[in-house]
């Protein structure tokens, strides 16, 4: 529920104005630890279904940039940084679970 609220707020802020062209659709970064396959995992299928329930259709009203660490937790920071450099509107990190929390390498703002 909390993810849905955050995602809804983030996508609402990134929603294109009605006068914009379809090429300006919001871009979502989807980062996972597990390898991606052609057939979505149950988690990714549920995520996409949730987006559809909110009116977001992949390839039509939202673009999704998928990145997978392929079980290599050391790649997660690099992949997250890649999504940030791509300037996606929001990043969803899914499937890492407890124990895979990593401190970002980005400088502290303190």
PANUZA-774786 format. One record per atom (N, C-alpha, C): residue in three letters; z, y, x. Coordinates in steps of 0.001 Angstrom, whole numbers, padded with zeros to 6 digits, always signed. Example, Ala and Ser with C-alpha at 12.3 -4.5 7.8 and 13.67 -1.06 7.14 Angstrom:
BEGIN
ALA+007800-005690+013190
ALA+007800-004500+012300
ALA+007800-003300+013200
SER+007080-002250+012850
SER+007140-001060+013670
SER+007870+000030+012900
***
This chain:
BEGIN
UNK+000000-001188+000831
UNK+000000+000000+000000
UNK+000000+001239+000867
UNK+000860+001251+001908
UNK+000947+002421+002774
UNK-000395+002677+003458
UNK-001056+001604+003946
UNK-002356+001748+004580
UNK-003369+002311+003598
UNK-003334+001839+002354
UNK-004270+002334+001351
UNK-004080+003819+001113
UNK-002832+004283+001079
UNK-002558+005703+000869
UNK-003063+006511+002053
UNK-002764+006056+003273
UNK-003214+006766+004471
UNK-004736+006781+004525
UNK-005353+005641+004255
UNK-006796+005547+004277
UNK-007415+006451+003227
UNK-006852+006455+002027
UNK-007371+007296+000958
UNK-007296+008763+001340
UNK-006169+009189+001887
UNK-006014+010586+002299
UNK-007001+010915+003409
UNK-007093+010043+004408
UNK-008008+010287+005517
UNK-009451+010363+005071
UNK-009857+009461+004208
UNK-011239+009472+003733
UNK-011505+010645+002801
UNK-010501+011046+002031
UNK-010678+012208+001160
UNK-010905+013458+001993
UNK-010186+013575+003092
UNK-010370+014724+003971
UNK-011729+014693+004653
UNK-012232+013495+004891
UNK-013508+013354+005578
UNK-014688+013281+004612
UNK-014430+013303+003311
UNK-015496+013149+002320
UNK-016532+014255+002465
UNK-017800+013905+002413
UNK-018840+014912+002546
UNK-018920+015795+001303
UNK-019304+017038+001527
UNK-019536+017938+000392
UNK-020745+017426-000370
UNK-020807+017724-001637
UNK-021894+017190-002455
UNK-023259+017667-001987
UNK-023332+018825-001350
UNK-024612+019358-000915
UNK-025093+018742+000393
UNK-024245+017971+001087
UNK-024638+017395+002355
UNK-025569+016206+002160
UNK-026363+015953+003191
UNK-027288+014835+003175
UNK-026527+013526+003379
UNK-027067+012386+002930
UNK-026420+011092+003130
UNK-026152+010776+004601
UNK-026907+011375+005528
UNK-026700+011116+006953
UNK-025333+011620+007414
UNK-024703+012465+006642
UNK-023407+013029+007010
UNK-022242+012282+006382
UNK-022414+011007+006146
UNK-021327+010247+005535
UNK-020201+010059+006548
UNK-018966+009917+006077
UNK-017838+009701+006996
UNK-018012+008410+007790
UNK-017474+008429+008990
UNK-017523+007241+009844
UNK-016104+006755+010088
UNK-015917+005468+009892
UNK-014621+004833+010070
UNK-014711+003911+011275
UNK-013726+003971+012151
UNK-013645+003038+013268
UNK-012738+001885+012869
UNK-013204+000661+013019
UNK-012454-000534+012639
UNK-012210-001338+013904
UNK-010960-001388+014347
UNK-010589-002012+015613
UNK-009729-003242+015353
UNK-010158-004380+015922
UNK-009406-005625+015738
UNK-009262-006358+017060
UNK-008237-007179+017138
UNK-008003-008015+018308
UNK-008886-009265+018258
UNK-009049-009840+017090
UNK-009822-011078+016917
UNK-011325-010799+017023
UNK-012101-011796+017416
UNK-013552-011633+017443
UNK-014096-011381+016031
UNK-015162-010601+015959
UNK-015826-010350+014680
UNK-016902-011405+014469
UNK-017136-011755+013234
UNK-018200-012697+012916
UNK-019064-012097+011816
UNK-020231-012688+011625
UNK-021127-012216+010564
UNK-020435-012273+009201
UNK-019759-013394+008951
UNK-019003-013543+007716
UNK-017647-012876+007921
UNK-017314-011876+007094
UNK-016029-011192+007291
UNK-014837-012136+007157
UNK-013827-011893+007992
UNK-012565-012617+007871
UNK-011947-012269+006524
UNK-010965-013045+006064
UNK-010312-012701+004796
UNK-009714-011286+004815
UNK-009165-010881+005968
UNK-008582-009535+006059
UNK-009652-008461+005954
UNK-010767-008656+006676
UNK-011839-007654+006632
UNK-012485-007639+005251
UNK-012649-008809+004625
UNK-013217-008865+003275
UNK-012323-008112+002290
UNK-011000-008295+002414
UNK-010066-007584+001526
UNK-010123-006083+001785
UNK-010227-005695+003051
UNK-010330-004281+003404
UNK-011586-003668+002785
UNK-012722-004346+002937
UNK-013976-003841+002372
UNK-013911-003789+000846
UNK-013271-004791+000236
UNK-013106-004789-001226
UNK-012246-003605-001651
UNK-011189-003328-000893
UNK-010346-002174-001199
UNK-011109-000870-001089
UNK-011952-000760-000073
UNK-012785+000443+000054
UNK-013704+000585-001160
UNK-014333-000545-001551
UNK-015242-000498-002718
UNK-014496-000062-003973
UNK-013256-000536-004140
UNK-012464-000127-005310
UNK-012223+001381-005319
UNK-012186+001979-004134
UNK-011987+003416-004016
UNK-013304+004190-004039
UNK-014418+003455-004180
UNK-015724+004110-004262
UNK-016453+004246-002935
UNK-015932+003620-001881
UNK-016557+003700-000555
UNK-017376+002439-000311
UNK-018689+002589-000175
UNK-019594+001462+000012
UNK-020174+001545+001428
UNK-019913+000496+002209
UNK-020401+000484+003585
UNK-021916+000653+003621
UNK-022376+001581+004442
UNK-023803+001844+004573
UNK-024346+002832+003561
UNK-023562+003144+002528
UNK-024020+004107+001510
UNK-023145+005347+001487
UNK-021847+005152+001330
UNK-020942+006303+001258
UNK-020016+006381+002459
UNK-020055+005359+003309
UNK-019242+005350+004530
UNK-019924+004456+005570
UNK-019837+004883+006823
UNK-020341+004069+007929
UNK-019127+003493+008663
UNK-019222+002242+009081
UNK-018108+001608+009780
UNK-018575+001178+011165
UNK-017856+001653+012172
UNK-018098+001272+013566
UNK-017082+000183+013917
UNK-017550-001035+014098
UNK-016670-002163+014386
UNK-016503-002341+015895
UNK-015267-002588+016304
UNK-014970-002914+017698
UNK-013962-004055+017724
UNK-014202-005043+018596
UNK-013313-006203+018719
UNK-012911-006391+020175
UNK-011637-006672+020396
UNK-011143-006972+021736
UNK-011331-008450+022080
UNK-011783-009236+021144
UNK-012054-010674+021352
UNK-010867-011373+022016
UNK-009690-011151+021462
UNK-008418-011734+021881
UNK-007904-011195+023223
UNK-008556-010191+023795
UNK-008102-009607+025058
UNK-007365-008302+024752
UNK-006041-008377+024642
UNK-005238-007220+024257
UNK-005431-006054+025232
UNK-005793-006351+026467
UNK-006003-005298+027462
UNK-007182-004395+027104
UNK-008092-004850+026264
UNK-009258-004050+025876
UNK-008973-003072+024741
UNK-007856-003244+024050
UNK-007604-002428+022852
UNK-007609-000934+023143
UNK-006939-000484+024200
UNK-006922+000952+024508
UNK-008316+001480+024786
UNK-009103+000742+025575
UNK-010464+001192+025889
UNK-011324+001283+024628
UNK-011193+000302+023761
UNK-011974+000320+022524
UNK-011535+001462+021609
UNK-010223+001719+021552
UNK-009731+002846+020750
UNK-010244+004165+021318
UNK-010224+004288+022643
UNK-010740+005509+023274
UNK-012226+005678+022991
UNK-012972+004586+022989
UNK-014400+004646+022672
UNK-014612+005190+021255
UNK-013821+004709+020312
UNK-013937+005204+018934
UNK-013578+006683+018851
UNK-012577+007105+019608
UNK-012203+008529+019626
UNK-013353+009352+020193
UNK-013966+008891+021283
UNK-015104+009614+021869
UNK-016276+009688+020899
UNK-016421+008675+020058
UNK-017498+008669+019065
UNK-017226+009654+017935
UNK-016002+010166+017900
UNK-015575+011133+016885
UNK-015678+010570+015472
UNK-015224+009303+015321
UNK-015147+008754+013970
UNK-014100+009561+013208
UNK-014185+009560+011899
UNK-013274+010367+011083
UNK-011887+009757+010960
UNK-011810+008445+011030
UNK-010523+007755+010919
UNK-010655+006408+011622
UNK-009555+005931+012201
UNK-009556+004630+012873
UNK-008557+003723+012164
UNK-009016+002519+011851
UNK-008156+001495+011262
UNK-008023+000392+012299
UNK-006795+000096+012683
UNK-006532-001011+013609
UNK-005941-002138+012780
UNK-006611-003279+012785
UNK-006192-004381+011923
UNK-006023-005659+012711
UNK-005038-006444+012301
UNK-004908-007803+012794
UNK-004191-008013+014098
UNK-003702-006987+014765
UNK-003013-007196+016038
UNK-001646-007812+015809
UNK-000971-007406+014775
UNK+000326-007977+014441
UNK+001420-007535+015391
UNK+002659-007908+015094
UNK+003782-007533+015935
UNK+003642-008117+017336
UNK+004168-007403+018305
UNK+004114-007878+019674
UNK+002904-007394+020447
UNK+001956-006789+019769
UNK+000766-006300+020451
UNK+000750-004780+020530
UNK+001882-004157+020207
UNK+001925-002711+020286
UNK+001753-002302+021735
UNK+000933-001319+021951
UNK+000685-000834+023301
UNK+000840+000668+023288
UNK+001352+001165+024352
UNK+001498+002601+024475
UNK+000160+003187+024881
UNK-000311+004242+024208
UNK-001595+004837+024594
UNK-001514+005409+026012
UNK-002641+005413+026677
UNK-002698+005973+028022
UNK-002923+007473+027981
UNK-003095+008032+026793
UNK-003367+009458+026697
UNK-002158+010243+027118
UNK-002361+011410+027744
UNK-001219+012217+028190
UNK-000340+012635+027025
UNK+000931+012731+027277
UNK+001876+013165+026266
UNK+001710+014649+026034
UNK+001964+015087+024806
UNK+001879+016510+024490
UNK+003211+017207+024703
UNK+004185+016511+025272
UNK+005512+017088+025499
UNK+005507+017976+026700
***
